[in-house]
Amino acid sequence: MKGILVVGASRGVGFELVKNLLKSGEKVVALSRNMQSLNKLREKYPDRLYNISFDLSEFEKFELVLSELDRIDFIPSTVYYNAAYLKNKNFLEQDKEDVYHTFRINYFSYFFLTQFLLKKYTNPIHFVAISSMGGVQGSMKFGGLSAYSASKAALNNMIESLAAEFSSTKYRFNALALGAVNTEMLQEAFPNYKAPIDALGIADFIAWFGLNGHRYFNGKILPVSSSTP
């Protein structure tokens, strides 16, 4: 079964992305820690939505994910890396656990999941990382987001490096550097901030890009923002 893998799909952009893809007739595997909203959605699309419960911070156990993909005979054509951890905390107050967890979710999990997927599948795959303008060199930066922005910069650099290393293959790697999007995660970090775009609106574009962007881009970090960030 060919389909789409969405990592981080239980809420916000990821959840709207899954709904968009299902409405378009795609088969989707959703990988997320929280299954409540996804299991409810699966009742509506029992033949096209498959949910795998997994905590990305435990990336040492990715073999469990691959065994689940084998069980449903799944072959990904597009992989969206959407899960992220965002914490607004002053630099001098951040401890090791804050920084380590940010990088475990936003960078290391994707590094090792990509290794697993590339070793397993030889078919063409478009890897789309949902990144942030905070990780783009020269963009406006904000206090409290030093670990988050650095982790997204690492993710962007990985995407560029993988595109170069696998340029002779049919794998494609791109990142969409989003500006502020009105999601629960943003509200938790910045309770009084109102973003100019919502998850539903941006999910339409992300869905299209994942299915079509590999025809025009590879190794690109594309700003997707109507604001700064």
LODREN-337219 format. One line per 10 residues: number of its first residue (from 1); for each residue x, y, z of N, C-alpha, C. Coordinates in steps of 0.1 Angstrom, whole numbers, plus 2048, in hexadecimal, padded with zeros to 3 digits. Example, Ala and Ser with C-alpha at 12.3 -4.5 7.8 and 13.67 -1.06 7.14 Angstrom:
// LODREN-337219
1) 884/7C7/84E/87B/7D3/84E/884/7DF/84E ~ 880/7EA/847/889/7F5/847/881/800/84F
***
This chain:
// LODREN-337219
1) 808/7F4/800/800/800/800/809/80C/800 ~ 808/815/7F6/80F/821/7F5/806/82C/7FC ~ 80D/835/803/806/83F/80A/80F/849/810 ~ 80A/851/81A/811/85C/81F/813/85A/82E ~ 81F/85D/833/822/85D/841/823/86B/847 ~ 81B/86D/851/81B/87A/858/81F/878/866 ~ 82B/87E/86A/830/87D/877/82C/889/87F ~ 825/887/88A/820/892/892/813/897/88C ~ 808/890/890/7FB/891/889/7EF/893/892 ~ 7F1/894/89F/7E6/894/8A8/7DF/8A1/8AA
11) 7E5/8AC/8A6/7DF/8B9/8A8/7E5/8C3/89E ~ 7E0/8CF/89E/7E6/8DA/897/7E7/8D7/888 ~ 7F3/8DB/882/7F6/8DA/874/7F5/8CB/870 ~ 7FB/8C3/878/7FC/8B4/874/7EE/8AE/873 ~ 7E5/8B1/87C/7D8/8AC/87C/7D0/8B1/870 ~ 7D1/8BE/86D/7CA/8C4/861/7D0/8BE/854 ~ 7DD/8BB/855/7E4/8B6/849/7DE/8A8/846 ~ 7DD/89F/850/7D7/892/84F/7C9/893/849 ~ 7C1/89C/84F/7B3/89D/84A/7B3/8A1/83B ~ 7BC/8AA/838/7BC/8AF/82A/7C0/8A4/820
21) 7CA/89C/824/7CE/891/81B/7C4/886/81A ~ 7BD/883/825/7B2/879/824/7A6/87E/81B ~ 7A3/88B/81C/798/890/814/79C/890/805 ~ 7A9/890/802/7AE/88F/7F5/7AF/881/7EF ~ 7AC/878/7F8/7AC/86A/7F4/7B9/862/7F6 ~ 7C2/868/7FE/7CF/862/801/7CD/858/80C ~ 7D6/84E/80C/7D8/845/817/7E3/84A/820 ~ 7E0/84B/82D/7E9/852/837/7EC/849/843 ~ 7F9/849/846/7FD/843/853/801/84F/85C ~ 7FB/850/868/7FD/85B/871/805/855/87D
31) 811/85B/87F/81A/857/88A/819/863/894 ~ 814/85F/8A0/813/86A/8AB/812/863/8B8 ~ 815/86B/8C2/814/866/8D0/806/866/8D5 ~ 7FE/870/8D2/7F0/871/8D7/7E7/86C/8CC ~ 7DF/862/8CE/7D7/85C/8C4/7C8/85F/8C5 ~ 7C4/867/8CF/7B6/869/8D1/7AF/86F/8C5 ~ 7B4/87A/8C0/7AD/881/8B4/7AF/878/8A8 ~ 7BA/872/8A6/7BD/86A/89A/7B4/85D/89A ~ 7B2/857/8A5/7A9/84B/8A6/79B/84F/8A2 ~ 797/85B/8A7/789/85F/8A3/788/862/894
41) 793/867/88F/793/86A/880/793/85D/878 ~ 799/853/87E/79A/846/877/78C/83F/875 ~ 783/843/87E/776/83D/87D/76F/842/870 ~ 773/84D/86B/76E/853/85F/775/84D/853 ~ 782/84A/854/78A/845/849/791/838/84D ~ 789/82D/850/78F/821/855/798/81A/84B ~ 796/81C/83E/79E/816/834/7AA/81E/82F ~ 7AB/82A/833/7B5/832/82E/7BE/839/838 ~ 7BA/838/845/7C3/83E/850/7C7/833/859 ~ 7D4/832/85B/7DA/829/865/7E3/830/86F
51) 7E0/82E/87B/7E6/835/886/7F1/82D/88E ~ 7FC/833/890/807/82C/898/80A/835/8A4 ~ 808/830/8B0/80B/838/8BC/81A/836/8BF ~ 821/842/8C0/82F/841/8C2/834/84E/8C8 ~ 83D/84E/8D2/843/85A/8D7/851/85C/8D0 ~ 852/867/8C9/85E/869/8C1/86A/86B/8C9 ~ 869/86F/8D6/874/870/8DE/87B/863/8E1 ~ 874/858/8DE/87A/84A/8E0/87E/845/8D2 ~ 886/84D/8CB/889/849/8BD/892/83C/8BD ~ 897/838/8C8/89F/82C/8C8/896/820/8C5
61) 889/821/8C6/880/816/8C4/879/817/8B6 ~ 87F/81E/8AC/879/820/89F/876/813/898 ~ 87D/808/89C/87A/7FB/896/86B/7F7/898 ~ 865/7FB/8A3/857/7F8/8A6/84E/7FF/89B ~ 852/80B/897/84B/812/88D/84C/80B/880 ~ 858/806/87C/85A/7FF/870/852/7F2/86F ~ 851/7EC/87B/84A/7DF/87B/83B/7E1/879 ~ 836/7ED/87E/828/7F0/87B/826/7F4/86D ~ 82F/7FA/866/82E/7FD/858/82E/7F1/850 ~ 836/7E7/854/837/7DA/84D/829/7D3/84F
71) 823/7D4/85A/817/7CD/85D/80C/7D1/854 ~ 80B/7DE/850/801/7E3/847/806/7E4/839 ~ 812/7DF/836/818/7DE/829/818/7EC/823 ~ 81E/7F6/82A/81E/804/827/82B/808/81F ~ 82A/810/815/835/815/80D/833/824/80C ~ 83B/82D/813/838/83B/812/83D/842/805 ~ 835/84B/800/839/853/7F5/83C/861/7F9 ~ 836/865/804/839/872/80A/83A/871/819 ~ 844/877/81F/845/877/82E/845/885/833 ~ 83C/888/83B/83B/896/841/841/895/850
81) 84B/89D/853/850/89E/860/84B/8AA/867 ~ 840/8A8/86F/839/8B3/874/83A/8B5/883 ~ 83D/8AA/88A/83D/8AB/899/848/8B5/89D ~ 845/8BC/8A8/84F/8C6/8AD/84C/8C9/8BC ~ 857/8CD/8C2/856/8D1/8D0/85A/8E0/8D1 ~ 852/8E8/8D7/854/8F6/8D8/852/8FB/8E6 ~ 85D/900/8EC/85B/906/8FA/862/913/8FA ~ 85A/91D/8FF/85F/92B/900/865/92C/90E ~ 872/92D/90F/879/92D/91B/886/935/91A ~ 888/93E/924/894/946/923/8A1/93D/923
91) 8AB/942/91B/8B7/93A/919/8BE/936/926 ~ 8BF/93F/930/8C6/93C/93C/8BE/933/945 ~ 8B1/931/942/8A9/928/94A/8A7/91A/945 ~ 8AC/918/938/8AB/90B/932/8B5/901/938 ~ 8B0/8F5/93C/8B9/8EB/941/8BC/8E1/936 ~ 8C4/8D7/939/8C8/8CD/92F/8BC/8C6/929 ~ 8B2/8C2/932/8A6/8BB/92D/89E/8C3/923 ~ 89D/8D0/925/896/8D9/91C/89C/8D8/90E ~ 8AA/8DA/90E/8B1/8DA/901/8B1/8CC/8FB ~ 8B4/8C2/903/8B5/8B4/8FD/8A8/8B0/8F7
101) 89D/8B3/8FE/88F/8AE/8F9/88C/8B6/8EC ~ 88F/8C3/8EC/88C/8CA/8E0/894/8C4/8D4 ~ 8A0/8C1/8D5/8A8/8BB/8CA/8A4/8AC/8C7 ~ 8A0/8A5/8D2/89B/897/8D0/88F/897/8C6 ~ 886/8A0/8C9/87A/8A0/8C1/87C/8A7/8B3 ~ 882/8B2/8B3/883/8BB/8A7/88E/8B7/89E ~ 898/8B0/8A2/8A3/8AC/899/8A6/89D/89A ~ 8AA/898/8A5/8B0/88A/8A6/8A5/880/8A1 ~ 899/882/8A5/88E/878/8A1/88D/877/892 ~ 88E/883/88B/88D/883/87D/89A/87D/876
111) 8A5/880/87C/8B2/87B/877/8B1/86B/877 ~ 8AE/865/882/8AE/857/883/8A2/850/87B ~ 896/857/87B/88B/851/874/88E/851/865 ~ 895/85C/860/899/85C/852/8A2/851/84F ~ 8AC/84F/857/8B5/843/855/8AD/836/854 ~ 8A4/834/85D/89C/827/85C/894/826/84F ~ 88E/831/84B/886/831/83F/88E/82F/832 ~ 89A/836/832/8A2/835/826/8A8/827/825 ~ 8AB/820/830/8B0/813/830/8A5/809/82B ~ 899/80C/82E/88E/803/82C/888/804/81E
121) 886/810/819/87F/813/80C/888/818/801 ~ 887/813/7F6/88F/817/7EA/886/81F/7E0 ~ 879/81F/7E2/870/826/7D9/872/836/7DB ~ 86D/83E/7D1/86E/84C/7D3/866/851/7DF ~ 86C/85A/7E7/865/85F/7F2/869/86E/7F3 ~ 85E/876/7F6/860/885/7F8/860/887/807 ~ 86B/88B/80D/86B/88E/81B/869/89D/81D ~ 85F/8A0/825/85B/8AE/827/85C/8B1/836 ~ 866/8B9/83A/867/8BD/848/85F/8CA/84A ~ 856/8CA/854/84F/8D7/857/858/8DE/861
131) 85F/8E8/85D/869/8EF/865/864/8FC/869 ~ 86D/906/86C/869/913/871/872/91E/86C ~ 86C/929/86A/874/935/866/87F/938/871 ~ 87C/934/87D/886/936/888/893/92E/885 ~ 893/924/87D/89F/91D/87A/8A5/921/86D ~ 8A1/92C/867/8A6/931/85A/8B0/93C/85D ~ 8BC/93B/858/8C7/945/85B/8C2/952/856 ~ 8C4/95C/85E/8C1/96A/85B/8B2/96E/85E ~ 8AA/965/861/89C/968/865/89C/96F/873 ~ 891/976/876/88F/97C/883/88F/971/88E
141) 896/972/898/896/969/8A3/88F/96F/8B0 ~ 88A/966/8B8/883/96A/8C4/889/964/8D1 ~ 889/96C/8DB/88E/967/8E8/885/95C/8ED ~ 88B/952/8F4/884/947/8F9/883/93B/8F0 ~ 888/93C/8E4/887/932/8DA/895/92D/8D5 ~ 89F/92F/8DD/8AD/92C/8D8/8AE/91D/8D5 ~ 8A9/914/8DD/8AA/906/8DB/8A2/902/8CF ~ 895/907/8CF/88C/903/8C4/892/908/8B6 ~ 896/914/8B5/89B/919/8A9/8A8/912/8A4 ~ 8B0/90E/8AE/8BD/907/8AB/8B9/8F9/8A6
151) 8AF/8F3/8AC/8AB/8E5/8A7/8A6/8E6/899 ~ 89E/8F0/896/898/8F1/889/8A3/8F4/87E ~ 8AD/8FC/882/8B9/8FF/879/8C0/8F2/876 ~ 8C1/8E9/880/8C8/8DC/87E/8C0/8D4/875 ~ 8B2/8D4/876/8AA/8CC/86D/8AB/8D2/85F ~ 8AB/8DF/85D/8AD/8E4/850/8BA/8E0/849 ~ 8C4/8E0/851/8D1/8DD/84C/8D2/8CE/848 ~ 8CB/8C5/850/8CA/8B7/84D/8C3/8B5/83F ~ 8B8/8BC/83D/8B1/8BB/831/8BA/8BE/825 ~ 8C1/8C9/826/8CA/8CD/81B/8D5/8C3/819
161) 8DA/8BE/824/8E5/8B4/823/8E0/8A7/81C ~ 8D4/8A2/820/8CF/896/81B/8CC/897/80C ~ 8C7/8A3/808/8C4/8A5/7FA/8D1/8A4/7F1 ~ 8DC/8A9/7F7/8E9/8A8/7F0/8EE/89A/7F0 ~ 8ED/893/7FB/8F3/885/7FC/8EB/87B/7F4 ~ 8DE/87D/7F2/8D6/874/7EB/8D1/87A/7DD ~ 8D8/883/7D8/8D4/88A/7CC/8D3/881/7C0 ~ 8DA/876/7C0/8D9/86C/7B4/8CE/862/7B6 ~ 8C6/863/7C1/8BB/85A/7C3/8AE/861/7C0 ~ 8A3/859/7C2/896/85F/7C0/890/864/7CD
171) 898/865/7D8/893/86C/7E4/894/87B/7E3 ~ 88B/882/7E8/88B/890/7E8/889/896/7F6 ~ 890/8A0/7FA/88F/8A6/807/88D/8B5/807 ~ 883/8BA/80D/880/8C8/80E/87B/8CC/81C ~ 87C/8D8/81F/876/8DD/82C/86E/8E9/829 ~ 863/8EA/830/85A/8F6/830/85C/8FD/83D ~ 862/909/83C/865/911/848/859/91A/84B ~ 850/916/854/844/91D/857/846/929/860 ~ 83F/933/85E/83E/93E/867/834/93B/872 ~ 82F/945/879/826/942/884/819/93D/87F
181) 814/931/884/808/92B/881/800/929/88D ~ 7F3/92D/88D/7EB/92D/899/7E7/91F/89D ~ 7EF/919/8A5/7ED/90B/8AA/7ED/90A/8B9 ~ 7E9/8FF/8BF/7EA/8FD/8CD/7F8/8FF/8D2 ~ 802/8F9/8CB/810/8FA/8CF/815/909/8D0 ~ 811/911/8C6/814/91F/8C6/80E/926/8D2 ~ 801/923/8D4/7FA/92A/8DF/800/926/8ED ~ 805/919/8EE/80B/915/8FA/818/91D/8FD ~ 81F/920/8F2/82C/927/8F4/82A/936/8F4 ~ 820/93B/8ED/81E/94A/8EC/80F/94C/8EE
191) 80A/94B/8FA/7FB/94C/8FD/7F4/958/8F7 ~ 7FB/963/8F6/7F4/96F/8F2/7F6/973/8E3 ~ 7FD/96A/8DC/800/96D/8CE/7F6/967/8C4 ~ 7F1/96F/8BB/7E8/96A/8B1/7EF/969/8A3 ~ 7F1/95D/89E/7F8/95C/891/7EF/95F/886 ~ 7F4/964/87A/7EC/968/86F/7E6/95D/867 ~ 7EA/950/869/7E5/945/862/7E2/939/86B ~ 7D8/931/867/7D5/926/870/7D9/919/86A ~ 7D8/90E/872/7DD/901/86E/7D6/8FC/861 ~ 7C9/8FE/860/7C1/8F9/855/7C6/8FF/848
201) 7C9/90C/848/7CD/913/83C/7DB/90E/837 ~ 7E4/90D/841/7F2/909/83D/7F3/8FA/839 ~ 7EA/8F2/83F/7EA/8E4/83C/7E6/8E1/82D ~ 7DE/8EA/827/7DB/8E8/819/7E7/8E9/810 ~ 7F0/8F3/813/7FC/8F5/80C/806/8EA/80E ~ 807/8E6/81B/811/8DB/81E/80D/8CE/817 ~ 800/8CB/817/7FB/8BF/810/7FF/8BF/802 ~ 7FC/8CB/7FB/800/8CC/7ED/80F/8CB/7EB ~ 817/8D1/7F3/825/8D1/7F1/82B/8C3/7F3 ~ 826/8BC/7FC/82B/8AE/7FE/829/8A5/7F2
211) 81D/8A7/7EC/81A/89F/7E1/820/8A3/7D3 ~ 824/8B0/7D3/828/8B6/7C6/835/8BD/7C6 ~ 83A/8C1/7D2/846/8C9/7D3/853/8C3/7CE ~ 853/8B5/7CF/85F/8AE/7CA/862/8B0/7BB ~ 858/8B4/7B4/85A/8B6/7A5/862/8C3/7A3 ~ 862/8CC/7AC/868/8D9/7AA/874/8DC/7B4 ~ 874/8D6/7BF/87E/8D9/7C9/885/8CD/7CF ~ 891/8CF/7D3/899/8C5/7DB/8A4/8CC/7E3 ~ 8A4/8C9/7F0/8AE/8CF/7F8/8AB/8DD/7FB ~ 89F/8E1/7FB/89B/8EF/7FD/894/8F2/80A
221) 897/8FD/810/891/902/81C/888/90D/818 ~ 87B/90B/817/872/915/811/86B/91C/81C ~ 86C/929/81D/865/931/826/856/931/823 ~ 84D/92E/82C/83F/92F/82A/839/937/835 ~ 839/944/833/836/94D/83E/830/95B/838 ~ 825/95F/83E/820/96C/83B/824/977/845 ~ 82C/973/84E/831/97C/859/83F/979/85C ~ 845/981/866/852/97E/86A/852/97C/879 ~ 853/96F/87E/855/963/875/848/960/86F
***
